[in-house]
């Protein structure tokens, strides 16, 4: 078949090559990561593979498009404005800083929002690296009333609601429910961490474990193991993905599809 064109596109951060007729109609597509060519018509297989020849660097599976899972169908039906998956780490802080950036120079007291944003970006980057291991991370998940879950992590080891505390070069002392950061006033932060996880559990109808993440602390002391809250530094975040066997891949995808829908959280 003459005139087939190969058009590269990016979909959810992954490259996909479409094979199209001169009028733009697609006859097949090639997913590099999955090494799969999906054909819309079997009688065009030879022409499609000839067109894709310069782009194929390894053996591929050829066949009809895979049947979408229920989770994929739910994602495809989700309006872009209601999809939380594109949220950047610290999305709410980024928006707030864009609307009200504050003074250009603050010599004595840096804007605390920027410290919080840097901490959430550090944690978000670490979590996004877990994606290839079957984990999904959602950032800055909004809750009714103006609160938010800094990061929600879903994977084979379960669900985790992460609250991030910037602690660069400061000592942290934890005596549940109080957290003391350097010379700052002690705050009952553990109650907030547990409450956010409880709200996430209610929204997703699944157990969500609370986690407090300390970013770049100088030293951490814990008077006694906090009730139900796991305490990690940003360097220990890879430990979060090591336990497995709690959720099957299909359950992970279904929970991720539910969690990325803004309407799930609006019902709280």
Buried (B, 14 or more C-beta within 10 A) or exposed (E): EEEBEBEEEEEEEEEBBBBBEEEEEEBBBBBBEEEBBBBBEEEBBEBBBEBBEEEBEEEBEBEEEEEEBEBEEBBEEBEEEEEBBEBBBBBBBBEBBEEEEEEEEEEEEEBEBBBBBBBBBBBBEBBBBBEEEBBBBBBBBBBEEEBBBBBBBBBBBBBBBBBBBBBBEBBBBBBBBBBBBEEEEEBEBBEBBBBBBBBBBEBBEBEBBBBBBBBBBEEBEEEEEBEEBBBBBBEEBEEBBEEEEEBEEEBBBBBBBBBBBBEBBEEE
